Amino acid sequence: MAEKEMKVSAIAEGTVIDHIPCENTFRIVRVLELEGTKDVITLGVNFQSRKMGRKGVIKIGGRFLRKAEIDKIAILAPDAVLNIIKDYQVTEKIRPEIPDVITGIVKCSNPNCVTNHGEAGTRFTVISRKPLNLRCAYCERITGEGEIVLL
């Protein structure tokens, strides 16, 4: 039996997030608050990828991401590629990078930290990127990749 391939319609302008680890595709949908949007969203999970084996892809029509949103993607999908689409053409490719200091994006894993009681905003120093380890600027607790909760 011949293999069938389905095609997804192109977007006139917006952002395509490619090379997302499958397990984080829906987390990115939630973090970007795409559930209630009026924008056209195309979501694909478990697409074949030579580089990753399997990957997720999110197309967002009519929307370009802010820096804080790109930083969140960097944390959830450090190898992702953001394709900026204008007039149906890729005009720019962005490879999100985890910043050296992460502010207001990640929750501290220490329940006693001042940031978890509304007294201060969160701020972390990146200790390592692979695996991702963050040190809280207030309580100095290290939050590992498996413990990261985005705000």
N, C-alpha and C positions, 0 to 999 in steps of 0.2 A: 504494500500500500504506500502510495506517495505521501511524503510529509507535507502537511499544510502549514502555512505561515499566515498569521493574522497581522494585519497592518493597523496601526493606530494613526488617526488623523493628526496632521501637523497643526501647530498653533501659530497664529499670525505674530503674536508677541507675548513674551512672558519668560518663564524660567523652567528649565528641565533639570531636575536633579537626578543624576545617573550614578551608578556604582554604589548604591546603598546596600549595606548588609541586609539581607532579607528580614532578619529578626528586628531591625530598627525602622523598617519602612513605615509601619503604622505609628510608631513613636514620633517620627518626624511629622506625620500628618497631624497628630495631636499638638505637638510643640508649635507648629506653624498655624494652628487653629484653622485648619482647612475644612473641618466638618461643616461649618455653617456658612461658608463663603458662597458668593454668587458667581465666582470665577469658574471657568471650565477646568475641571481637574481630571487627569487621567492617571490611574494608579496601576502599576504592574509589579507583581511579586513573583519570584522564582523564575525570572527570565534567565536563559543560559548566558553565561559570561565566560570568555576564555580566561580572563584575568582572575575572576573570583569563584568560578564554578556556577554559582547562582547569585542573582542580584535583584534589587528593587529599583524601580524608576518612578518618579513623580513628575508629571507635567502640570504646570500651573499657568493657565492662560490669563493674560492681562495683568500679571503681577510680577514685580521685581522685588527681591528680598533686601531687607535692611541688614546692616552689619551685625546687629545682635542676633538676627535669625540665622545668618551665615555662621556665626560663632557656635550656635547651638547645633547646627548641622555638622560642624567640624568635630564636635564632641561625640555625636552619635554615629557619624560616618566619616572618619578621618580621610578616607581615600575617595570620597565622593567628588564628582565633577559637576559644577553648575554651568549649564549652557544658557547664555542670555540670547533670547530669540527676538529679532526685530524684522518685520516684513518677511516672515517665514525662513529667515536665515540665521544661523548661529553667528552672532557678532562678537561674542566674547566668551571665553572659557575661564571659570574661576575655580581654583582648587582651594577650598577652605583650609585655613591653618588654625590650629589651636593657638590662641594667644598666650603669651608668657604669664599674664595675669587675667583671671576670669572674674568679672564683677557682675553680680546680679543675675546669674544664669543658673548656678548650681546651688542646691541646698546642702548645708553642712550635715555630715553624718552623725555628729555629736548632738544628742538630744538636749544637752545642757548648754550648748553654745548660745551666746547672746544673740546670734543671728536668727535662731529658731524661736525667739521670744519677742520679735518685732522691735528690738532695741537698736538694731544696726542692719545694714544691707550686707549681703555676702560678698566676700572677696577671697580668692584663692590664688596661690602661686603654683604654677605647674612645675612639679618635681620631675616627672617623666611623661613622655607622650605615648610610648609603647612599652609596657602597658601604661595607660593614663593614670597618674597619681597626682592628687591635688592636696596642698597644705592650706588649711584655713588660716587667714591672717589674724583671726581673733583668738581662737582656742588652740591653734597649731595642730589640730587633729588631721591626720592624713586620710583622705577619702580615696579609695581605690576604684578602679574602673567598674567593677561589679556593684558598687554601692552608689554610684552617681544617680542622683535624682534631679532632674531639671525643674526649675521654677516656672 
